Amino acid sequence: MESKSTFRRLLGYTRPYKSVYLILLITMIAGVTLDLSIAWYLNRITNAAVEADSSAWPSLIGTGVLILVLTVINGYADTYYKTRVSSSIRNDIRLGTLKKLLCLPGEFYQSHHSGELLTRLTSDNQAIGQACSDTLISLIRNPLMALLSFIYLLTINWKLALICIFIGPVTLIIGGLFGNMLRKNSNELQHRIAGMTSQIQETLGSSMVFKSFGLEKKLFQRLQMKSNEVSETEIRGGRIQATVNGAATAIGILAFIITFIVGGYFVSQGMMAIGGLIAFIQLMNHLTWPFTGIAALWGELQQAIGAADRIFKVLDEKEEYPAIPEQTGTQSDFQSLELREISFGYDPDQPILKEISIDVEAGKTTAIVGPSGSGKSTLFNLLLGLSQPQEGKIMINGEEIQAINLNRLRSFFSLIPQENFLYSGTIRDNIADGKADATEEELIRAATDANAIDFIRQMPDGFDTEVGEGGSRLSVGQRQRISIARALLRDAPILLMDEATASLDNESERLVQEAMERLKSKRTVIAIAHRLFTIRNADQILVMDNGTVTDRGTHEELIMSEGRYRQLYSGVE
Ligand SMILES: Nc1ncnc2c1ncn2[C@@H]1O[C@H](COP(=O)(O)OP(=O)(O)OP(=O)(O)O)[C@@H](O)[C@H]1O
């Protein structure tokens, strides 16, 4: 039932290409006609040769050339339009999936491996493309070819035609026996390929870690295991396919021998011309093919339905936005941010944040400190609407954020994330991500205020320097300053800063701190601080521990009290 509705939904993707399918229908009918005409031609030419009918040769040669030319043209058109339709459908599905992925909530990304999602866009997508062109056409073409061949052969010798057609269903039994095994195997293969892709992706993105820890061997062994599993499943599939092919070939040869013996007998008795026997031999494969080939086609179709199922699961996820939103500007009317008794857990039964209440006033700096895992970054996730609290309210300007359009909510914030992620592209592209329509002057100002202008100018390509994957061609300090320039350019009223934990050399540290201070002035700042000396001037400091705010106050107030902050602070001094 489920696979039926998946198939129906998949067919929906073929609808925009009705005209291409019409052309494919024509090339298919032309192909079938040409195949039949070859049998007819062989029949004619053999009989003409046997009967020494020299008057027939000129027209036979002309017909032969015509069949040849038409077959070449038709073959070209058939291959071209099949590729075109398959590629277009794959592109539509891929873009639809990508669009959906970009609109899904943060929670989706927290619970899915990116390698697994990559498989949806690659091998699953490939399987669907194949099914919507070759497989679909073959499912129509092969029975049609068999039927027409059968009708034509009936006109030559009905008894022999009936014998041939009865051999076909025998192969159907083989299809039935092995089709299920092939389908199961191909589903397992897809699953294993997804696992392997995830592992490869994770490994290739961690060269610094695996090289420094000497993990090459361990990772290789892990990848080897995954790769071997894929290979074993492929080989198992090959074994099933080989059995099917072997059985089908045996039946094909048997049919061939039977046809030859019976046909030869009919010819010897003058009940059939020799050309007729040649036509039988030429078309016999077409009679049995729908039965022998059905297992493979069925397998391909099932594989595509499995792939479509996985893609549709992503497409059916509930998105944050109905469509990819425009990059919005920022808000200018920020007055207050309040968190009231917020509780949240990634697993609702295991709260990470417990009844947290915080007030943030416009223009003030709030610093959050606390041990690792106490829930500081999770708090940012909630503020940005990446996760939703299970209890409590978050309000901006007195309005609950659940009631605010997510795009508008996020336009209140500029984020400087801990890992300072940059996108492949130039320095200019990355800074301009802060403001799509930034002028050159604005870019230079942001880079200057972020203390990034000097190193940018020293680079041979300046602002047009490529930053590499994730910004990997820049140093950590340079990446941080580009990240600050991006946030400066965005100029949103609330700045969320997750201080980088990587320590920089003194000069870089000074440049980054200076840029941060510039960024903080005139803005509302909520900063996760790992180095306590950076927050002494904060208007309020919140000390988090185990998902709750245990202490709050200014640096002086907290130092005076006997609380956790004092312990933490004395630890760094
Ligand atoms: N996507 C997730 N799914 C499940 N649990 C998570 C997820 N992200 C974080 N956690 C858990 O939530 C808790 C709080 O994590 P969080 O990242 O908010 O801590 P943090 O205070 O920012 O730590 P750090 O200072 O090390 O960055 C941790 O116990 C962590 O294991």
Ligand as a Chemical Component Dictionary entry (heavy atoms), coordinates in Angstrom:
data_LIG
# 
_chem_comp.id                   LIG 
_chem_comp.type                 NON-POLYMER 
_chem_comp.pdbx_formal_charge   0 
_chem_comp.three_letter_code    LIG 
# 
loop_
_chem_comp_atom.comp_id 
_chem_comp_atom.atom_id 
_chem_comp_atom.alt_atom_id 
_chem_comp_atom.type_symbol 
_chem_comp_atom.charge 
_chem_comp_atom.model_Cartn_x 
_chem_comp_atom.model_Cartn_y 
_chem_comp_atom.model_Cartn_z 
_chem_comp_atom.pdbx_ordinal 
LIG N1  N1  N 0 21.895 18.287 19.885 1  
LIG C1  C1  C 0 21.941 17.816 21.118 2  
LIG N2  N2  N 0 21.247 16.707 21.422 3  
LIG C2  C2  C 0 21.266 16.198 22.666 4  
LIG N3  N3  N 0 21.931 16.751 23.687 5  
LIG C3  C3  C 0 22.633 17.856 23.450 6  
LIG C4  C4  C 0 22.685 18.455 22.157 7  
LIG N4  N4  N 0 23.466 19.554 22.216 8  
LIG C5  C5  C 0 23.900 19.653 23.490 9  
LIG N5  N5  N 0 23.399 18.642 24.224 10 
LIG C6  C6  C 0 23.605 18.415 25.668 11 
LIG O1  O1  O 0 23.119 19.563 26.332 12 
LIG C7  C7  C 0 23.947 19.892 27.433 13 
LIG C8  C8  C 0 24.292 21.364 27.376 14 
LIG O2  O2  O 0 25.089 21.577 26.228 15 
LIG P1  P1  P 0 25.539 23.046 25.805 16 
LIG O3  O3  O 0 26.240 22.927 24.492 17 
LIG O4  O4  O 0 24.397 23.958 25.883 18 
LIG O5  O5  O 0 26.579 23.369 26.965 19 
LIG P2  P2  P 0 27.545 24.608 27.103 20 
LIG O6  O6  O 0 27.338 25.143 28.478 21 
LIG O7  O7  O 0 27.388 25.554 25.974 22 
LIG O8  O8  O 0 28.956 23.884 27.019 23 
LIG P3  P3  P 0 30.340 24.451 26.457 24 
LIG O9  O9  O 0 30.797 25.523 27.396 25 
LIG O10 O10 O 0 31.212 23.257 26.554 26 
LIG O11 O11 O 0 30.122 24.918 25.062 27 
LIG C9  C9  C 0 25.136 18.962 27.377 28 
LIG O12 O12 O 0 24.959 17.969 28.354 29 
LIG C10 C10 C 0 25.073 18.344 25.999 30 
LIG O13 O13 O 0 25.494 17.016 26.057 31 
# 
loop_
_chem_comp_bond.comp_id 
_chem_comp_bond.atom_id_1 
_chem_comp_bond.atom_id_2 
_chem_comp_bond.value_order 
_chem_comp_bond.pdbx_ordinal 
LIG N1  C1  SING 1  
LIG C1  N2  SING 2  
LIG C1  C4  DOUB 3  
LIG N2  C2  DOUB 4  
LIG C2  N3  SING 5  
LIG N3  C3  DOUB 6  
LIG C3  C4  SING 7  
LIG C3  N5  SING 8  
LIG C4  N4  SING 9  
LIG N4  C5  DOUB 10 
LIG C5  N5  SING 11 
LIG N5  C6  SING 12 
LIG C6  O1  SING 13 
LIG C6  C10 SING 14 
LIG O1  C7  SING 15 
LIG C7  C8  SING 16 
LIG C7  C9  SING 17 
LIG C8  O2  SING 18 
LIG O2  P1  SING 19 
LIG P1  O3  DOUB 20 
LIG P1  O4  SING 21 
LIG P1  O5  SING 22 
LIG O5  P2  SING 23 
LIG P2  O6  DOUB 24 
LIG P2  O7  SING 25 
LIG P2  O8  SING 26 
LIG O8  P3  SING 27 
LIG P3  O9  DOUB 28 
LIG P3  O10 SING 29 
LIG P3  O11 SING 30 
LIG C9  O12 SING 31 
LIG C9  C10 SING 32 
LIG C10 O13 SING 33 
# 
